[in-house]
Amino acid sequence: MTKTDVVIIGAGPVGLFTIFECGMMKMTCHVIDALEEVGGQCTALYPEKPIYDIPGFPSINAGDLIKNLKEQAAPFNPQYHLGDQVNSVHKIEVPQDGYRWMVTTTRGVELQARIIIIAAGVGAFGPNKPPLDNIEDFEEKSVHYFVRWRETYKGKSIVIAGGGDSAVDWALSLSSVAKKVYVVHRRAKFRALPDSVEKLHTLHDEGILELVTPYQLSSLEGKNGELKTVNVTDLDGQERSLEADYLLPFFGLSMNLGPIAEWGLNLDKSHITINPTTAETSEEGIFAVGDVATYDNKLKLILCGFSEAAQAAHKAREFVYPDEVFHFEYSTTSGVAGKGAIKTA
């Protein structure tokens, strides 16, 4: 059994920045994540996908963002428990020390913490799969629900199915490396950002990719897991066959909070309701940040999660150091552990 100031559940980008913010508040952290690597979806699903709304970076690949966030957190010596999940949480009374949270994991790790910060993103996630009879025969080899490496599709023919941001963004990105890109959507109108949709139509008009609308997937053909043809049908039942090496269906992720849903927190569907000024949940000493947290006018952006991490860490400090008066300082004054403060003239 190990004592720590904070247990952070989730090692995605917001979880990693939470380590930094807690470290700046002189709080120690243990971090638990079900994946074998830090980074959450940024690492597991789209490490090469560019992100454009991180302050100070006109464009940064998701994988590089995670690398930078991990390096930023490193001076505070976080202890990672990867490939593991929380299976129980309960409050215990500690003589002369008030209460603590006892956190146990599926691998038998036991942690005593003052604070729990949930940065679980969408929780345990998996793709929403199209209802095609034999799709399992092609998964892994030629049906991919996530894009990890763009070079996989160099010189190949690809069918991208879906009408949201993921489908449109990857159609734009992969059109520069693939031999042929078809974009299949059941409507002529796409749900992605207007600027991206405009670029999509421009590439279609220029013959760089082809929009196949309004169509939807109907069947797959191929042998030994290698795809040859993707069949699609329109609203009148007319079928069209698209020669393809890969099918990339982007129909969103299914979300499952797992044991977190049983902790008695105020939930709004699969999200945790928080106080947006402190990131506190309905249970004292438990905070939630990032995509898992919700409140009025919540924006699911990484940069908003970063702000929530700062709010949570500053409030959490009151629990960890209840008898100390806190004087706010900017990082240019306080410095970072092991580096010292930056001196200014």
C-alpha positions as a printed Julia matrix, in Angstrom:
345×3 Matrix{Float64}:
   0.0     0.0     0.0
   1.42    3.36   -1.1
   0.48    6.83    0.06
   0.29    9.71   -2.39
  -1.32   13.11   -2.55
  -3.21   12.53   -5.79
  -4.38    9.57   -7.85
  -5.02   10.57  -11.46
  -7.2     8.19  -13.45
  -6.3     8.53  -17.11
  -2.97    9.29  -18.82
  -4.23   11.09  -21.9
  -3.15   14.65  -22.71
  -5.3    16.21  -19.97
  -4.18   13.61  -17.42
  -0.53   14.32  -18.25
  -1.0    18.07  -17.87
  -2.79   17.44  -14.57
   0.47   15.87  -13.3
   2.3    19.09  -14.14
  -0.3    21.32  -12.48
  -0.35   19.15   -9.35
   3.44   19.15   -9.3
   3.49   22.92   -9.38
   1.27   22.77   -6.3
   3.86   20.45   -4.66
   1.56   17.41   -4.79
   2.76   13.9    -5.66
   0.86   11.84   -8.2
   0.23    8.22   -9.14
  -1.39    7.76  -12.54
  -3.52    4.79  -13.63
  -4.46    4.02  -17.24
  -5.88    0.93  -18.94
  -3.63    1.38  -21.98
  -0.04    0.16  -22.08
   1.25    3.59  -23.13
   0.49    7.11  -21.99
  -1.39    9.41  -24.35
  -4.92    8.0   -24.49
  -6.57    8.38  -27.88
  -3.74   10.58  -29.13
  -1.35    7.62  -28.87
  -3.72    4.7   -29.47
  -5.78    6.09  -32.34
  -4.12    8.92  -34.23
  -0.5     9.71  -33.29
   0.16   11.26  -36.7
  -2.99   13.37  -36.83
  -2.27   17.12  -36.72
  -3.93   19.22  -34.01
  -4.37   22.91  -34.76
  -5.81   24.46  -31.58
  -3.0    23.97  -29.06
  -1.81   27.47  -28.03
   1.66   28.24  -29.31
   1.64   25.44  -31.89
   0.1    26.33  -35.29
   0.14   22.57  -35.9
   1.4    19.64  -33.84
   0.97   15.91  -34.34
  -0.89   14.16  -31.55
   2.1    11.91  -30.84
   4.45   14.88  -30.5
   2.01   16.62  -28.17
   2.03   13.59  -25.88
   5.83   13.43  -25.96
   6.02   17.08  -24.9
   3.41   16.7   -22.16
   5.19   13.66  -20.71
   8.48   15.57  -20.72
   6.77   18.54  -19.04
   5.44   16.28  -16.27
   8.71   14.37  -15.77
  10.34   16.74  -13.22
   7.59   15.86  -10.75
   8.39   12.12  -10.86
   4.89   10.75  -11.5
   4.42    7.03  -10.89
   2.59    5.36  -13.77
   0.46    2.21  -13.48
  -0.2     1.34  -17.13
  -2.23   -1.55  -18.48
  -4.21   -1.42  -15.24
  -7.67   -0.25  -14.16
  -9.29    0.98  -10.98
 -11.72   -1.61   -9.64
 -12.67   -0.09   -6.29
 -12.61    3.22   -4.48
 -13.71    3.85   -0.91
 -13.13    6.41    1.8
 -11.19    5.49    4.94
 -10.58    7.35    8.19
  -6.93    7.82    9.1
  -6.27    8.65   12.8
  -5.01   12.22   13.23
  -4.97   12.61    9.46
  -8.63   12.91    8.48
  -9.91   10.82    5.61
  -8.21    9.39    2.58
  -9.34    7.56   -0.51
  -8.3     3.93   -0.87
  -7.88    3.02   -4.53
  -7.27   -0.57   -5.66
  -6.62   -1.8    -9.19
  -7.18   -5.01  -11.11
  -3.47   -5.79  -10.77
  -3.56   -5.48   -7.0
  -2.05   -2.03   -6.61
  -3.28   -0.27   -3.44
  -3.0     3.49   -3.18
  -4.02    5.85   -0.37
  -4.68    9.35   -1.66
  -6.03   12.66   -0.45
  -7.45   13.46   -3.85
  -8.7    11.59   -6.92
  -8.74   13.41  -10.26
 -10.58   11.6   -13.03
  -9.13   12.41  -16.45
 -10.58    9.36  -18.15
 -11.51   11.02  -21.45
 -14.3     8.93  -22.95
 -13.55    6.09  -20.55
 -12.97    2.68  -22.07
 -13.51    3.28  -25.75
 -14.15    1.19  -28.83
 -15.37    1.87  -32.36
 -18.99    1.81  -33.46
 -18.84   -0.8   -36.19
 -20.97   -0.83  -39.35
 -23.46   -3.73  -39.47
 -21.74   -5.8   -42.15
 -22.03   -9.59  -41.86
 -18.42  -10.51  -42.53
 -16.57   -7.43  -41.35
 -14.69   -9.4   -38.67
 -12.98  -11.39  -41.44
 -11.21   -8.24  -42.6
 -10.51   -6.45  -39.33
  -6.86   -5.76  -38.49
  -5.69   -6.56  -42.04
  -7.79   -4.28  -44.25
 -10.62   -2.82  -42.15
  -9.16   -0.23  -39.79
 -11.2     1.82  -37.33
  -8.28    4.09  -36.47
  -5.36    5.5   -38.46
  -2.03    5.07  -36.73
   0.43    5.53  -39.6
  -0.33    7.36  -42.84
   2.37    5.42  -44.72
   0.25    2.26  -44.38
  -2.03    3.66  -47.09
   0.58    4.99  -49.48
  -0.33    4.07  -53.05
  -3.46    2.2   -51.93
  -7.16    2.55  -52.73
  -9.19    3.49  -49.67
 -12.88    3.73  -48.85
 -13.58    6.1   -45.95
 -17.1     5.82  -44.51
 -18.68    8.5   -42.32
 -19.67   12.14  -42.33
 -18.08   13.64  -39.23
 -14.78   15.31  -38.49
 -12.73   12.09  -38.33
 -13.92   10.91  -41.74
 -13.41   14.28  -43.39
 -10.06   15.02  -41.72
  -8.59   11.68  -42.71
  -9.94   11.98  -46.25
  -8.11   15.3   -46.57
  -4.92   13.92  -45.02
  -4.75   10.57  -46.82
  -5.64   11.98  -50.23
  -2.03   13.16  -50.49
  -0.57    9.65  -50.07
  -3.23    7.2   -51.31
  -3.77    6.22  -54.92
  -7.54    6.64  -54.64
  -9.84    7.84  -51.86
 -13.61    7.29  -51.86
 -15.69    9.02  -49.18
 -18.98    7.23  -48.56
 -21.73    9.0   -46.63
 -25.46    8.4   -46.47
 -26.16   12.1   -46.89
 -24.81   14.73  -49.26
 -24.25   17.04  -46.28
 -21.29   16.4   -43.93
 -21.19   17.2   -40.19
 -17.54   18.29  -40.06
 -16.13   21.8   -39.71
 -17.33   23.99  -42.62
 -13.78   24.82  -43.71
 -12.88   21.13  -43.86
 -16.04   20.3   -45.8
 -15.22   23.06  -48.28
 -11.74   21.58  -48.79
 -13.29   18.14  -49.24
 -15.56   19.36  -52.04
 -12.63   21.19  -53.66
 -10.59   17.98  -53.78
 -13.61   16.18  -55.26
 -14.01   18.83  -57.95
 -10.29   18.55  -58.74
 -10.57   14.75  -59.06
  -8.17   14.09  -56.17
 -10.8    12.14  -54.23
 -14.36   11.02  -54.93
 -17.47   11.69  -52.87
 -19.88    8.76  -52.99
 -23.13   10.24  -51.64
 -25.83    9.49  -50.68
 -24.66    5.91  -50.27
 -24.08    3.53  -47.38
 -22.02    0.38  -46.92
 -23.75   -2.87  -47.91
 -21.14   -5.66  -48.16
 -17.45   -6.52  -48.43
 -15.64   -8.87  -50.81
 -12.17  -10.37  -50.55
 -10.14  -13.4   -49.39
  -7.95  -14.23  -46.4
  -8.64  -10.9   -44.74
  -7.53   -8.91  -47.79
 -10.21   -6.61  -49.09
 -10.93   -6.34  -52.81
 -14.31   -4.64  -53.11
 -16.57   -2.48  -50.97
 -20.17   -2.57  -52.13
 -22.43    0.39  -51.38
 -26.12    1.13  -52.03
 -28.04    4.35  -52.45
 -31.47    5.19  -51.04
 -33.17    3.5   -53.99
 -31.26    0.26  -53.48
 -28.98    0.8   -56.46
 -25.61   -0.85  -55.81
 -22.16    0.32  -56.72
 -18.87   -1.56  -56.29
 -15.7     0.25  -55.23
 -12.33   -1.42  -55.65
 -10.44   -0.95  -52.4
  -7.45   -2.19  -50.43
  -8.72   -0.7   -47.15
 -11.98    0.32  -45.54
 -11.85    2.99  -42.83
 -15.26    3.28  -41.11
 -15.51    6.33  -38.86
 -18.81    6.13  -37.0
 -17.63    7.4   -33.64
 -16.63    5.7   -30.4
 -18.71    3.83  -27.89
 -18.12    5.16  -24.38
 -18.02    3.18  -21.15
 -17.0     4.66  -17.8
 -16.7     1.2   -16.27
 -16.5     1.13  -12.44
 -16.44    4.95  -12.3
 -20.17    4.91  -13.09
 -20.78    3.11   -9.77
 -19.05    5.65   -7.52
 -22.17    7.66   -6.73
 -21.07   10.75   -8.68
 -23.59   12.97  -10.43
 -23.7    11.67  -13.99
 -25.15   13.18  -17.14
 -25.39   10.14  -19.4
 -21.75    8.98  -19.56
 -20.23   12.19  -18.25
 -19.49   13.47  -14.75
 -21.08   16.76  -13.72
 -18.58   19.16  -12.15
 -18.33   22.69  -10.78
 -16.59   24.43  -13.72
 -14.72   26.84  -11.42
 -13.02   24.07   -9.41
 -13.62   20.81  -11.35
 -15.09   19.3    -8.17
 -17.63   16.5    -8.5
 -20.54   15.83   -6.16
 -18.16   13.82   -3.92
 -15.74   15.85   -1.82
 -12.15   15.11   -2.76
 -12.94   13.74   -6.22
 -12.43   15.93   -9.27
 -13.02   15.35  -13.0
 -11.32   17.06  -15.93
 -11.25   16.74  -19.7
 -13.82   15.04  -21.91
 -15.29   13.0   -19.06
 -16.39   16.2   -17.26
 -19.49   18.18  -18.17
 -21.18   21.46  -17.27
 -23.22   24.12  -19.07
 -21.62   25.19  -22.36
 -18.79   22.66  -21.99
 -16.45   22.5   -24.98
 -14.73   19.16  -25.61
 -11.36   20.62  -26.48
  -7.95   19.6   -25.16
  -7.19   23.21  -24.27
 -10.36   23.38  -22.13
  -9.23   20.2   -20.37
  -5.9    21.88  -19.64
  -7.73   24.77  -17.97
  -9.83   22.35  -15.9
  -6.64   20.57  -14.81
  -5.27   23.86  -13.46
  -8.53   24.63  -11.64
  -8.61   21.14  -10.1
  -4.98   21.24   -8.93
  -5.35   24.63   -7.27
  -8.49   23.55   -5.43
  -7.03   20.15   -4.52
  -4.11   21.86   -2.82
  -6.51   23.06   -0.11
  -7.17   19.41    0.83
  -3.53   18.36    0.76
  -2.2    21.41    2.65
  -5.21   22.62    4.66
  -3.13   24.59    7.17
  -0.97   26.46    4.69
  -1.8    29.83    3.18
  -1.29   29.71   -0.57
   0.13   32.71   -2.41
  -0.43   32.45   -6.15
   2.7    32.71   -8.28
   3.3    32.52  -12.01
   5.62   29.77  -13.23
   8.18   32.4   -14.29
   8.53   33.25  -10.59
   8.15   29.85   -8.93
  10.08   27.85  -11.54
   9.72   24.09  -12.02
  11.06   21.36   -9.72
  14.7    20.69  -10.47
  15.03   23.71  -12.75
  14.75   26.72  -10.46
  12.91   29.94  -10.99
  13.53   32.04  -14.04
  15.22   35.26  -13.04
  13.98   38.45  -14.65
  15.58   41.88  -14.67
